[in-house]
Amino acid sequence: MQPLYLSSTLRRIEQDYSNTTPSLMQRAGSAAAKWLEANFPPQPVVIVAGPGNNGGDAFICAQQLATRGWPVNVHALPSERPSAEHLAARCVWESTGGVIESTPPMQALGLLIDGLFGIGQLRSELGIASLWIDAINTHSGPVIALDIPSGLDCDTGAVMQAAVHATHTLSFLGGKPGLYTAQARDHAGSVHLFDLGLMLSRRYPADALLVAKPPTSLPARKHDVHKGSHGTVGIIGGSRGMTGAALLAGRAALHCGAGKVYLGLVHDALAVDPCQPELMLQPVSALPFEHIDVLAIGPGLGVEDWSRTHLTRVLGMDVPLVIDADGLNLIASDKELKHCLAARKAPTVLTPHPAEAGRLLGCGTASIQSDRLGAAAELVEQYRCSVLLKGSGTICAAPGVPPSINASGNGALASAGQGDVLTGAIAALMAQGLPGLSAAQTAAYAHGAAADAWRRQYAKGTGLTASETLVMMREQLNSNG
């Protein structure tokens, strides 16, 4: 997993290396110029420089490209308080005959380099800079952001007021959480990391981790095994009109390797799943709880009194538990259920989407999305269990360890039933021996990787169903990744 650092840590790193030679600014500007040379033929370049150190990086990049014969045009955002490092880099550019324009770039040709703001721009109001960002976003060619697209919060991935839409982001020093979650992936494009020659992971603990590869590989199955060797999953849900949610969770559990799967249906309208007859369907009261290794509750559960009764019962059981959908909604509205959840000793995984997370924390969806890492941490703190917060850059968190952001997946997953599939997959992986956090991370990655495979075949990402996803997840879990 790739370490990620919050802006507070990155500023401390910058301070610790403030006297290094060559300077961090020189290294960043040089790294950007070299990357551009390696990936594009010489062509006109418009460089937009802000008043801080990010603008200094841009000036150094401009000077190095111009020295190598590239036609470079620099636009600098006017400011009364440019940083000292910015002024030094600007002087070097001007001393070599470089010209600076003080207006936004309009109808630029070739490449455009965004060096307006780096990690230091944390104000929600951008002022006149928003007009510059708008101008950058009218550029028809490649847009390369230095460190982070201007206007994007490097800690949260939230757009402050307006943000650059980059085709590439060149991230310096260390990875930033805000490049991988919330609105980030619609703004950052392809992210390329340059550590500038520093071995940060040896000296600075990561604030978060990026899951960019399969986090856990299930072992190949031995010959001398049977269905009981790979765990028994029980899934409780499927109230009237929502039987499909429980069926999807159960099918996903089977496809992700559970040896046996029982479905305890709140509304027992079905005796068998004709598409997946391996599933054992029965009323909740008839579930053989003593033989179940992992329980999942919530898909299609409903919020009626009997649903609460079932949830109260399983919260009191000493069995690993995955809680989703209406299971979460019931807990959010009931102090007694909250207490029962926080008091559990057995492993528990919560899988809220942002609206459900907001209900659990007593706030709105927008508040969750404005700081997804912080929201996941607060859920862990309040409920003392592992959490998978769904969304772009799904976050997995647990007590005592850095949270992780999942790098796989795309908007093809925005369809009904995908959360039910994820619930069944987590339960299946836990039944096969993975700890709750590892099961959540692995399921999230395989879920996203299935959508990525779909999008390689269908470029627009339209039409992926949950039923197709669970089959593709099986392929991902069986790959060598």
N, C-alpha and C positions, 0 to 999 in steps of 0.2 A: 504494500500500500504506500502511496506517495504522501509524504508529510505536507500539510498545509499550515499556513501561519496567518494569524490575525494581524491587523495593521499595527497594534500596540507592540507585538513581538517584532515585526519588521522594522519599526522605528528604533527599537532597542538594538537590533542587529546593525542598522545603519550607523547608529551612534558608536557602537563597539568598533566598527571598521571605518570610522570617519577619517582616520589618518593613513589608511592603507594606500599603497602605490602599486599600480595606477589606481586612481580613485574609483569608487563604485560607479560614479557618473560616467567616467571615461570608459569603464568596462561595459556598462550598459549601452552607451551610444555606439561603441565599437561592435558589440555583439549584434545590435540591430542592423548596422551597416553591412556586416559580413553575411547575416542571414538574408538580407535583401539581394545582395550580389549572388548568393548561392541559389536563390529561388526565382529571380526575375532577370531578364536581359536588361541592359542599360536603357533607360527611358526617362521621360520627364517625371520628376518627383515633387509633389507639394507637401511641405512639412508644416504642420500647425503646432506652434509651441505656446504653452501656457507659462505662467509666471513662476512656477515652482521648479523643483528638481526634475520633474518629468519633462518640463520644457528644456531644461539643461541637457538631458539625455537627447532630446530631439535636435538641439543645436549641434551637439557633437556628431550625431548621425549625419546631419546635413553637411557638416564640414568634411567628413571622411568620404561621403559619396561624391561631393563636388571635386575633391582632390583626385578622385579616380575617374573623373570625366563625365559624371552624371549631371544632367541639367537639373538644378535644384532651385526651388522657389520657396522661401520661408515666410509664413504669416504668423505674427506673434500677437497674442491677445494683450492689449494695453493693460498695465497694472501699475499702481502706485507703490506696491510693496513686493517687488521680485526678490527671490532669495539670493543670497550672496553667491551660491554655487551656480545659479542660473545666470547671473550677471557675468561671471567669469567665462562660462561657456559661450555666452552671447558675444562677448568681446573677442574671443578667438574667431568666431564666425565673421564678425565685422572686420577684423584685422586682415583677413584673407580676401577682402573685397565682397563679402556676402551682403546681399541686400535684404532688408526686412520690410515687409508690408504690414500695416496695422489694421487691415480690413479682413473680414472672413473670406476664405477661398470660395470663389464662385466659378462654376463650369470648368473645374480643373481637369487637366489631361493626365493620363498615366496613373501613377501610384499616389495615394494620399496617406500620410503618416500622422496619426493622432497622438500628439504629445501635449495635449491641453492640461490634463490633470492625472496624477497617479494616485497613490494610496493616501495622499494628504488631503484630497478633496472630499470632505465628509459633510459639507453643508447641504441642506435640502434645497436651498434657493441658489440657483446658479447665476441669476441676473443676466447680464449681457452675454455671458458664456453660452447660454442656451441657444442664442442666435447662431453662434459659431458651430455648435453641435448640429443644429438644423442644416447649416451649410455643408458640413462634412457628410451628413446623411443624404445629401442630394448627389454625391459623387457616384458616377456610374462605374468606375473601375474598382480595383481592390483597395480596401481600407485596412491599414495595419495599425493596431493600437499598441502603444508602448506601455507595458506593465499591466494596464487594465483599461477597457474602454471608458473614456471620459464620461462622467455622470453615473457610472455604475458603482455601487458601494462594494468595496473589495472584501468586506467581512460578511455581507449578507446576500449579495447578488441582487439587491433591490435597486430599481431605477429611482434616482433622487427627484428629478423633474423632467429631464430629457437625457438620453444616453446615446453614445455613438454605436452604430451598428457596424461592427468590424467583421471583415472576412478572416482576419488572423489577429491573434493577440500574442505579443512577445512578453512573457511574464519574467521579471527579473528577481534574483535572489532566491525566492521560494514560491511555491504554489499558494494561491489565495482562495479561501472558501468561496468568495464572491464571484469566482469565475465558473462555478460548477453547479450552482443551485439557484432557485427562484427564477428571476428573469434573465439570468446570466447567459444561458446557452443560446438565447435568441439574439444576444448582443456580442458575445466574445468570438464567435466563429471557431476556427481551429486554434487551440492554445499550444504554445511552444514555450518550454521552460528553460531559462538560462540561469545557472546557479552562480555565474560570474567567478567561478573558481573557488567558491567557499564550500566547505563541508558542513553545512548547517545542522544536519540531522545528528551529528556527533556532539554538538554543543548546545543546541536549543531543542527542547522537547516540542513535538508537534502539537498545535492547538486542535487540529482535526486531521483526518486521513482521507485520501481519495482512493476509492476502490475502482481501479482502472483495469484490473484483470480478475479472472475468477478467484475469489478469496479462499475458497475451500474446495478441494477435489475429493469426491467420494471414492473410496477404494473400490477396485474391481472385486466383484463378488466371487467368493470361493465356490467350489463345487459342492462341498458338504454343508449346505445351508437349506433352510426351508422358509415358508412364509412368515413364521414367527421370528425369524432371525433379523428381520428388518422393521420391526415395530408395528404396533397396532394403533391406528388413529381413530378417534371418535369426533364427529362433527355434529354440533347441535344448532339447528336453525330450520329454515324452510317453513315459515308460517304461511297461512293462506295467501295465494297469489305470489309467493316468493320462494317456491320450492326450487326454482332454477338456481338460486344463489347457493343453496346447500349442495345441489348436484354438482355445480361447477367446482366448489371447494373440494368435494369428495373425489371427483375425477382428477383434479390437479394432484391431490395427495397420492392417488394411484400412479399417475404418470411420473411423479417425482420420487417414486421408490418405496412408498409405504407397503409393508407386507400385507396388511389387511386394513380395510376402512369400513367403519360403521357410520351410517347416517341416522342420527336421532331426529326425526322430523316432528316439529311442533304440530303441524297439520299433516297427518299421515294419509295424504291423498294418493300416494303411490306405494305399491308393494315391491316394485322393481324398477330399476332404471334400464329401459330397453336398449339404450345406447351404451351403457356401461354396467352390464349385469353383475360384474364382480363386486359392486358396491352392495353392502348389506343394509337395507332400509328397514327401519322399525320405529315405533313411537319412542320418544325420549325416555319414558318410564321403563322401557324394556332394554335399554342399553346395558351391556355387560361391563359396567364401569370397572370392575375388579380386574378385567383383562385388557383395559385400554392403557397404553403407554403415554399418549399425548392427547389432550382434548383441545378442540377449537370450537368457539362459540361466537355467534353473531351473524353469519351470513343468512339473511332473510329471517332473522329471529323475531322481529317485531318488538313492540314496546308495551305489550299488554301485561296484565298482572301475572299470567302464567309464564311469560317470558322472564319476568323478574324473578319468579320462583326458581326457574331452572338456573338462572345466572347465580343466584344466591347459593344454590346447592353446589355448583361446581367451583365457586370461589373458595368454598370451605374444604375442598378436596386436596389431598396431598399428591397432586399430579401436575406435570407441566401443562401450561395453558396458553393458548393463543386467543386473544380477544379482538374482535373486529366489529365494524358496522353497528348494528343496534345494541350489541353488547356494550360498546363504548358509550352510546347515547344513553342507555339506562344508567350506567355508572355516573355519567356527567350530571344527571338530574337527581341523584340519590346519595345523601351523605353516608347512609349506612353501607351502601355498596362500595363507596369510596374507601371507607374504613376497612372493609373486608379485603379489598384489593391490596391496600397498603400493608396489611398484616400478613399477607401470604408469604410462606417460606419457599414453596416450590417455584421453579422458574416460570416466569410469565412474560409474554410478549404482547404489547399493544401495537395495533397497526392502523392508526388514524389517518384519514386524509385531512387537509387543512381545516375544513369546517368542523370535523369531529374533534380535532385537536383544540380548536377554539372553544368548543363546548366544554371539554375537559378542563380547560384553564380559565373559563369564564371570560373570554374575550372574543373578538370578531376574527373572521378569516383573514382580513387584511393585516391584522396585528401579527398573526402567525407567519404570514408570508413576508412581512417586513424584516423578520429575524428568525429564519427557520432553525438555525443552529441553537439559538437561545431558547426557542420554544421547545425543541426536543430535550434540551437540558432541563428545562423547568418541568416537563412531563416526567422525566426520570427522577427528579428530586421529589416531586409530589407523590408519585405512585410507586417508587422504589422497584422498578422493573425495567426490562428492555423495551425500547420503543423503536418502531419503524414509522417515520413520518413521510407519508407518500407525497409525490409531486415531482416536479422537474429537479433532478438532483436529490433523489430520495435519501433521507438521513436516517442512519441507524445509530442508536445510542444506548448506553447501559451504565450503571453506576461504576465509577472508578476508572474508566478508560476514556480516551479521546473519542469523540463522535466521528463517524465516517460518512462520506458523501458518495453515493453511487454514481459512476460515470456512464453507465450504459443506459439505453432507453431513449425514447423520443415520443413525440405527440401521437404516434400510432396507438399508444396505450390508452388514449382518451376514449374509452368505450365501456359500456356497461358490463359488469361481471369481472373486470380485471382484478379488482380488489379481492374478490372471492377466490380467484385462482391463486393469488399471492398468499392468502391465508392458508389454503390447503397445502401449498408448497412448503411453507414454513413448518407447519405441523408435521409433514412427512419427513423433512430433514431432521427435525428434533427427534422424531421417533427412531431415526437411524443413528442417533448418537451425537448429533451436533448440539453444542450449547445454544441457548436462545439467540444470543447476539450473532454468532456465526451463522446460524440457520437463517436469520433475517437478512444478513448481508449477502449470503449465497443465493437465497431466493430472489432478492431484489436484483442482483446482478444477472441471474439467468432469465428473469422476467424481462429486464431491459434488453438483454442480448437477443432474446427472441424477437423483440420489436425491431432491433437494428437489422437482424437478418431479413425480416419482412420488408423493411424499407430499402434494402439493397435490391429487392426484387420489384417492389412497388414504390417508386421514388417519392410520391406524394404522401405515402403513409396512410392512405385512406382504406378503410374497410376491414382492419384487423379485428377479429372477434376474440372473445375470451376463450371460446372453445378451440380455436386454432392456436392461440398462444400457449395453452397448457401442453399441447403436443410438441410445439417447438421448444418449450422449456426442457422437455425430456431430452431432446437432441443436445441442448446446451450442457446439461448435467452429465451427458455421456461423452462429451468432447474432451479433448486433452487441453483445450483452451490455451 
